[in-house]
Amino acid sequence: MSQPSEELLFKLDEKIKYGEKLVEQLNNLKDIEGIFKLKRKVLQEVDFLKRLQRSRKVKEEQLSCSNLRHLGAMVDCAIRPGVVAVCKIFHINDDSKLLVDIISDEGKIWTKVIARNPKSLSALSSGKSSYGARSILDQAVDYLKCSKLYPCMYLSPKVVFEFVSGIEETLANKLKAMGIIVKGSVLPNSKNFEDLNDSYDSSDDEEMLESFQITMQDVSQCIEDHLDINVLNLDVTAMMAYVSNMTNGYCHYMFEQDVLTQQAAWEAERPVKPILEKLFEGKILICCKTAWDNFEKIVETLGGPMERKRAAELKDILKVYEDDYGGQDDYPRQNLKVRGHVRLRSKTVFNFGHRLKALTVSANEGFVRAAAQQGVTYATFIHESRALTEGKEATAEKTL
């Protein structure tokens, strides 16, 4: 076997140095979710190239097939301001999942990075490929479908396809028609797409536009800085904090229970009731039957006379709905696994709020984090926890 040329070995060395530079850049991005996964991919590629270097059996096609160009483009995107996650997996259903390259703007933008040759992208989209190969149009459908399942503040994330090597004009236009934001140089069409224009049925575009009409509308609204949500879904913890004696002027106690004494100290420093009252101003307050029944039971069992009175006043300004009001849950929330901090009651309460596009007010940060670890997010307002304390004041020591 002939030895590789010096030029080829030089190219290999340059690629290895490039990969090592990418690793250095990633070392400075520890706070971004998934960054270690991206770093591992780069290291695997560098290790492969180093093995080639040691063997001195490198071929030109091995260098041209290296994934470092694509990974480098992902690193370039990851170091931009506003990136919150990379290489994040979302489930479309039980059998399929989607890997989103870059997530930014607090989850409002999903970016797919494409480094492939523009002509090969066009050829693949025109059907000139091996059976089963998925085109960029197929991937666009997946991204749009998945983005509808994982809204950010009840709006589907904007989907951006960033073409590092450019994209041919007709393919770019088809992606834009579907609702994809296209970034990268738009190039003149090659012969591949001239053939595609002859054979393409325009009814396909109409079908795609019809399927993603809601998504396109959501994308246009998502340009706004924030969404003003007028409906608040109250969790049991929010209702307890609202009616508790502790949050209504009776926080200067040392209780027999350490956890209550700690909450009282926090309340003296950071009162919760004014925050909730400000949040409730001008809003429609709702809750599901499970939340209200559990809250009512706690008040009847542990609440004092004033706490019960406040609970009755809260019911007058609160609308209670059946748990299943608003129809079925979407796929990710329906399949959220009940385990650890994800309790059935919390799942019922938060899913109810999601169906009604409400902001769920809760102290249950553990549930929100545990659900996020399963890839399920909710629109929430998290406040500090406060227990009912009126019944404990008789055995507590009053403080200054």
C-alpha positions as a printed NumPy array, in Angstrom:
array([[  0.   ,   0.   ,   0.   ],
       [  1.375,   3.464,  -0.96 ],
       [  2.142,   5.969,   1.775],
       [ -0.074,   9.095,   2.026],
       [  1.37 ,  12.273,   0.59 ],
       [  2.861,  14.969,   2.792],
       [  0.037,  17.258,   1.701],
       [ -2.553,  14.759,   2.942],
       [ -0.759,  14.354,   6.267],
       [ -0.608,  18.145,   6.601],
       [ -4.38 ,  18.392,   6.02 ],
       [ -4.934,  15.71 ,   8.64 ],
       [ -2.777,  17.591,  11.139],
       [ -4.693,  20.806,  10.45 ],
       [ -8.012,  19.035,  11.047],
       [ -6.776,  17.65 ,  14.376],
       [ -5.649,  21.125,  15.464],
       [ -9.022,  22.526,  14.411],
       [-10.814,  19.883,  16.482],
       [ -8.657,  20.621,  19.528],
       [ -9.435,  24.327,  19.145],
       [-13.161,  23.502,  19.165],
       [-12.707,  21.565,  22.413],
       [-11.003,  24.613,  23.987],
       [-13.929,  26.822,  22.956],
       [-16.408,  24.371,  24.462],
       [-14.496,  24.323,  27.758],
       [-15.677,  27.904,  28.32 ],
       [-19.383,  27.049,  27.885],
       [-20.017,  24.821,  30.903],
       [-23.313,  26.504,  31.835],
       [-25.074,  25.514,  28.588],
       [-27.2  ,  22.366,  28.769],
       [-25.859,  19.565,  26.557],
       [-22.45 ,  21.167,  26.028],
       [-20.651,  18.06 ,  27.314],
       [-22.521,  15.976,  24.747],
       [-21.285,  18.249,  21.937],
       [-17.768,  18.198,  23.386],
       [-17.846,  14.379,  23.438],
       [-18.781,  14.304,  19.751],
       [-15.847,  16.572,  18.884],
       [-13.434,  14.505,  20.984],
       [-14.591,  11.286,  19.282],
       [-13.872,  12.849,  15.889],
       [-10.451,  14.092,  17.017],
       [ -9.581,  10.655,  18.451],
       [-10.505,   9.023,  15.136],
       [ -8.282,  11.441,  13.213],
       [ -5.394,  10.866,  15.636],
       [ -5.675,   7.106,  15.094],
       [ -5.417,   7.726,  11.361],
       [ -2.38 ,   9.915,  11.96 ],
       [ -0.638,   7.219,  13.99 ],
       [ -1.424,   4.502,  11.436],
       [ -0.282,   6.7  ,   8.493],
       [ -2.951,   4.973,   6.417],
       [ -5.079,   8.005,   5.791],
       [ -7.121,   8.431,   2.599],
       [ -8.477,  11.606,   1.023],
       [-12.095,  10.409,   1.358],
       [-11.616,   9.872,   5.107],
       [-10.755,  13.529,   5.516],
       [-13.549,  14.743,   3.271],
       [-16.076,  12.652,   5.261],
       [-14.957,  14.076,   8.603],
       [-17.83 ,  15.482,  10.646],
       [-15.695,  18.291,  12.061],
       [-17.061,  20.902,   9.649],
       [-20.593,  20.323,  10.916],
       [-19.46 ,  20.17 ,  14.545],
       [-17.439,  23.357,  14.074],
       [-20.532,  25.111,  12.745],
       [-22.446,  23.939,  15.82 ],
       [-19.735,  25.306,  18.099],
       [-19.881,  28.647,  16.255],
       [-23.636,  28.753,  16.963],
       [-23.223,  27.589,  20.577],
       [-20.887,  30.46 ,  21.508],
       [-23.412,  33.082,  20.411],
       [-25.241,  35.081,  23.118],
       [-28.579,  33.684,  24.28 ],
       [-27.911,  29.968,  23.703],
       [-29.432,  27.846,  26.499],
       [-28.995,  24.276,  25.199],
       [-27.36 ,  22.187,  22.481],
       [-27.963,  18.632,  21.222],
       [-31.29 ,  18.436,  23.075],
       [-33.568,  15.466,  22.408],
       [-37.358,  15.829,  22.153],
       [-39.806,  12.951,  21.7  ],
       [-42.376,  13.262,  18.892],
       [-44.107,  10.025,  19.901],
       [-43.195,   6.675,  21.456],
       [-41.262,   5.595,  18.361],
       [-39.528,   8.732,  17.138],
       [-37.476,  11.546,  18.607],
       [-35.767,  14.663,  17.335],
       [-32.323,  16.041,  18.135],
       [-32.362,  19.847,  18.125],
       [-28.882,  21.259,  17.503],
       [-29.174,  24.69 ,  19.167],
       [-31.824,  26.206,  21.448],
       [-31.679,  29.93 ,  22.162],
       [-33.693,  32.967,  23.314],
       [-34.973,  31.18 ,  26.45 ],
       [-36.299,  28.311,  24.325],
       [-38.085,  30.432,  21.721],
       [-35.714,  29.535,  18.845],
       [-34.679,  26.065,  17.62 ],
       [-31.788,  25.996,  15.15 ],
       [-30.675,  23.125,  12.936],
       [-27.128,  23.475,  11.591],
       [-26.524,  22.061,   8.089],
       [-23.02 ,  21.915,   6.605],
       [-23.705,  19.665,   3.604],
       [-22.979,  20.609,   0.019],
       [-25.913,  22.628,  -1.443],
       [-26.08 ,  20.448,  -4.575],
       [-26.316,  17.236,  -2.563],
       [-29.101,  18.784,  -0.457],
       [-31.014,  19.632,  -3.625],
       [-30.426,  16.186,  -5.101],
       [-31.69 ,  14.502,  -1.949],
       [-34.786,  16.709,  -1.884],
       [-35.525,  15.862,  -5.516],
       [-35.548,  12.131,  -4.704],
       [-32.133,  11.342,  -6.216],
       [-30.822,   9.31 ,  -3.322],
       [-30.827,   5.83 ,  -1.879],
       [-34.121,   4.494,  -0.534],
       [-34.89 ,   5.637,   3.   ],
       [-32.588,   8.675,   2.99 ],
       [-34.372,  11.671,   4.526],
       [-34.252,  15.007,   2.765],
       [-34.02 ,  18.428,   4.372],
       [-37.746,  18.848,   3.63 ],
       [-38.516,  15.692,   5.621],
       [-36.452,  17.038,   8.498],
       [-38.291,  20.362,   8.31 ],
       [-41.604,  18.527,   8.745],
       [-40.198,  16.785,  11.839],
       [-38.951,  20.05 ,  13.348],
       [-42.256,  21.854,  12.799],
       [-44.29 ,  18.942,  14.108],
       [-42.1  ,  18.631,  17.199],
       [-42.029,  22.374,  17.887],
       [-45.824,  22.348,  18.175],
       [-45.552,  19.697,  20.908],
       [-43.076,  21.742,  22.978],
       [-44.333,  25.347,  23.016],
       [-42.49 ,  28.084,  24.874],
       [-44.993,  30.28 ,  26.734],
       [-47.698,  28.602,  24.582],
       [-46.101,  29.574,  21.267],
       [-44.227,  27.105,  19.097],
       [-40.493,  27.904,  18.944],
       [-39.298,  29.546,  15.745],
       [-37.476,  26.956,  13.632],
       [-34.261,  28.14 ,  11.961],
       [-32.271,  26.087,   9.429],
       [-28.758,  27.537,   9.143],
       [-26.886,  26.453,   6.018],
       [-23.144,  26.844,   6.535],
       [-22.288,  26.078,   2.888],
       [-25.342,  27.811,   1.445],
       [-28.636,  26.555,  -0.009],
       [-30.065,  26.621,  -3.519],
       [-32.899,  29.051,  -4.171],
       [-35.809,  26.698,  -4.873],
       [-35.107,  24.561,  -1.814],
       [-34.815,  27.702,   0.311],
       [-38.204,  28.933,  -0.952],
       [-39.872,  25.6  ,  -0.188],
       [-38.539,  25.67 ,   3.378],
       [-39.731,  29.257,   3.851],
       [-43.191,  28.283,   2.568],
       [-43.366,  25.62 ,   5.286],
       [-42.563,  28.176,   7.997],
       [-38.806,  27.567,   8.336],
       [-36.518,  30.583,   8.794],
       [-33.61 ,  30.078,   6.394],
       [-30.132,  31.43 ,   7.219],
       [-27.081,  31.197,   4.98 ],
       [-26.186,  32.167,   1.409],
       [-28.982,  31.522,  -1.106],
       [-27.374,  30.218,  -4.31 ],
       [-28.638,  29.83 ,  -7.891],
       [-30.355,  26.51 ,  -8.656],
       [-28.325,  23.647, -10.06 ],
       [-29.606,  21.128, -12.615],
       [-30.954,  19.008,  -9.763],
       [-33.601,  21.532,  -8.92 ],
       [-34.47 ,  22.322, -12.526],
       [-35.51 ,  18.66 , -12.721],
       [-37.353,  18.961,  -9.449],
       [-39.354,  21.965, -10.657],
       [-40.56 ,  19.949, -13.655],
       [-41.751,  17.012, -11.552],
       [-42.906,  18.783,  -8.367],
       [-46.641,  18.841,  -7.688],
       [-47.664,  22.231,  -6.293],
       [-50.424,  20.552,  -4.28 ],
       [-47.639,  19.263,  -1.993],
       [-46.906,  22.851,  -0.976],
       [-50.591,  23.5  ,  -0.304],
       [-50.744,  20.412,   1.906],
       [-47.692,  21.541,   3.891],
       [-49.031,  25.076,   4.268],
       [-52.386,  23.736,   5.474],
       [-50.693,  21.392,   7.962],
       [-48.558,  24.134,   9.462],
       [-50.9  ,  27.111,   9.294],
       [-51.09 ,  27.347,  13.081],
       [-47.321,  27.   ,  13.421],
       [-46.715,  29.843,  10.96 ],
       [-49.113,  32.036,  12.884],
       [-47.321,  31.146,  16.113],
       [-43.951,  31.973,  14.531],
       [-45.123,  35.474,  13.597],
       [-46.454,  36.082,  17.121],
       [-43.282,  34.722,  18.686],
       [-41.401,  37.818,  17.46 ],
       [-42.962,  39.716,  20.369],
       [-40.759,  40.046,  23.414],
       [-43.212,  38.349,  25.735],
       [-46.695,  36.925,  25.889],
       [-49.174,  38.482,  28.338],
       [-51.078,  35.573,  29.891],
       [-54.335,  36.656,  31.533],
       [-55.322,  33.317,  33.08 ],
       [-53.624,  31.99 ,  36.216],
       [-53.901,  28.333,  37.254],
       [-53.443,  28.035,  41.017],
       [-51.686,  25.013,  42.465],
       [-52.446,  23.807,  46.013],
       [-49.197,  25.4  ,  47.214],
       [-50.185,  28.8  ,  45.768],
       [-53.584,  28.724,  47.488],
       [-51.984,  27.737,  50.807],
       [-49.482,  30.58 ,  50.555],
       [-52.305,  33.024,  49.775],
       [-54.494,  32.175,  52.797],
       [-51.803,  31.268,  55.364],
       [-51.691,  33.307,  58.56 ],
       [-47.938,  33.486,  58.073],
       [-48.327,  35.531,  54.872],
       [-51.092,  37.679,  56.333],
       [-49.194,  39.447,  59.103],
       [-48.477,  36.595,  61.528],
       [-44.902,  35.608,  60.692],
       [-43.212,  36.674,  63.944],
       [-43.167,  33.275,  65.602],
       [-40.71 ,  30.526,  66.473],
       [-42.625,  27.318,  65.918],
       [-41.983,  23.877,  67.367],
       [-41.447,  22.696,  63.795],
       [-38.123,  23.949,  62.387],
       [-39.469,  24.102,  58.826],
       [-42.212,  26.54 ,  59.895],
       [-39.725,  28.719,  61.803],
       [-37.543,  28.832,  58.674],
       [-40.516,  29.811,  56.502],
       [-41.497,  32.511,  59.013],
       [-37.992,  33.988,  58.84 ],
       [-38.159,  34.002,  55.036],
       [-41.603,  35.605,  55.145],
       [-40.336,  38.401,  57.376],
       [-37.572,  39.101,  54.83 ],
       [-39.48 ,  38.322,  51.627],
       [-43.274,  38.537,  52.012],
       [-45.094,  36.297,  49.527],
       [-48.655,  37.686,  49.73 ],
       [-47.849,  41.081,  48.108],
       [-46.195,  39.223,  45.224],
       [-49.245,  37.015,  44.691],
       [-51.672,  39.945,  44.984],
       [-49.695,  41.898,  42.377],
       [-49.669,  38.83 ,  40.12 ],
       [-53.434,  38.27 ,  40.545],
       [-54.364,  41.871,  39.598],
       [-56.668,  41.905,  36.58 ],
       [-56.205,  38.165,  35.982],
       [-58.707,  35.327,  35.701],
       [-58.017,  32.806,  38.472],
       [-58.76 ,  29.132,  37.861],
       [-57.875,  25.727,  39.279],
       [-58.799,  22.101,  38.659],
       [-61.043,  20.058,  40.969],
       [-58.14 ,  17.934,  42.218],
       [-56.247,  21.052,  43.317],
       [-59.255,  22.597,  45.046],
       [-60.363,  19.382,  46.766],
       [-56.841,  18.796,  48.128],
       [-56.54 ,  22.417,  49.254],
       [-59.965,  22.362,  50.926],
       [-59.107,  19.143,  52.77 ],
       [-55.833,  20.646,  54.067],
       [-57.635,  23.805,  55.251],
       [-60.37 ,  21.798,  56.99 ],
       [-57.762,  19.616,  58.722],
       [-55.003,  22.098,  59.592],
       [-56.414,  25.596,  59.035],
       [-57.457,  28.014,  61.746],
       [-60.604,  30.221,  61.676],
       [-58.958,  33.1  ,  59.783],
       [-57.319,  30.769,  57.256],
       [-60.682,  29.092,  56.599],
       [-62.283,  32.508,  56.123],
       [-59.617,  33.501,  53.597],
       [-60.088,  30.177,  51.777],
       [-63.816,  30.914,  51.445],
       [-63.025,  34.411,  50.109],
       [-60.546,  32.909,  47.63 ],
       [-63.219,  30.52 ,  46.329],
       [-65.429,  33.537,  45.506],
       [-62.824,  34.885,  43.057],
       [-61.696,  31.504,  41.725],
       [-63.307,  29.306,  39.038],
       [-62.959,  25.555,  39.66 ],
       [-63.087,  23.239,  36.614],
       [-63.142,  19.478,  36.226],
       [-59.661,  17.939,  35.862],
       [-60.234,  16.925,  32.225],
       [-61.588,  20.313,  31.156],
       [-59.997,  21.478,  27.908],
       [-59.674,  18.055,  26.256],
       [-56.786,  15.617,  26.073],
       [-53.181,  16.375,  26.948],
       [-50.65 ,  16.582,  24.129],
       [-48.145,  13.777,  23.623],
       [-45.245,  14.82 ,  25.908],
       [-47.453,  15.792,  28.857],
       [-49.687,  12.758,  28.485],
       [-46.622,  10.522,  28.671],
       [-44.88 ,  12.312,  31.528],
       [-43.805,   9.48 ,  33.847],
       [-45.015,   9.666,  37.456],
       [-41.89 ,   9.09 ,  39.556],
       [-39.741,  10.927,  42.095],
       [-40.817,  14.585,  42.239],
       [-43.371,  14.01 ,  39.468],
       [-46.478,  13.119,  41.483],
       [-49.838,  12.349,  39.908],
       [-51.54 ,  15.313,  41.592],
       [-48.93 ,  17.742,  40.305],
       [-49.11 ,  16.266,  36.811],
       [-52.898,  16.727,  36.856],
       [-52.629,  20.338,  38.047],
       [-49.886,  21.44 ,  35.653],
       [-51.362,  19.626,  32.633],
       [-54.714,  21.283,  33.343],
       [-53.036,  24.686,  33.254],
       [-51.194,  23.864,  30.058],
       [-54.375,  22.819,  28.237],
       [-56.007,  26.131,  29.138],
       [-52.883,  28.135,  28.202],
       [-52.675,  29.462,  31.756],
       [-49.674,  30.444,  33.827],
       [-49.492,  27.892,  36.651],
       [-48.693,  29.563,  39.979],
       [-46.939,  27.161,  42.33 ],
       [-44.196,  26.625,  44.916],
       [-43.549,  23.16 ,  43.487],
       [-40.211,  23.858,  41.821],
       [-39.201,  20.199,  42.275],
       [-41.949,  19.057,  39.919],
       [-41.048,  21.667,  37.286],
       [-37.385,  20.591,  37.319],
       [-38.181,  16.866,  37.286],
       [-40.604,  17.316,  34.387],
       [-37.989,  19.331,  32.471],
       [-35.555,  16.426,  32.897],
       [-38.115,  14.304,  31.023],
       [-38.27 ,  16.974,  28.286],
       [-41.61 ,  18.46 ,  29.405],
       [-41.864,  22.186,  30.176],
       [-44.667,  24.327,  31.585],
       [-45.429,  28.04 ,  31.756],
       [-45.039,  28.678,  35.484],
       [-44.632,  31.331,  38.142],
       [-42.678,  29.849,  41.06 ],
       [-42.952,  31.422,  44.508],
       [-41.586,  30.46 ,  47.919],
       [-43.498,  27.843,  49.875],
       [-45.64 ,  28.836,  52.876],
       [-47.598,  26.444,  55.144],
       [-50.786,  27.004,  57.132],
       [-49.716,  28.131,  60.604],
       [-52.693,  29.544,  62.503],
       [-53.285,  26.265,  64.324],
       [-49.615,  26.143,  65.419],
       [-49.454,  29.651,  66.896],
       [-50.746,  28.535,  70.327],
       [-47.647,  26.431,  70.934],
       [-45.236,  28.84 ,  69.215],
       [-43.02 ,  31.493,  70.789],
       [-43.69 ,  35.032,  69.621],
       [-40.652,  36.992,  68.421],
       [-40.031,  40.711,  68.047]])
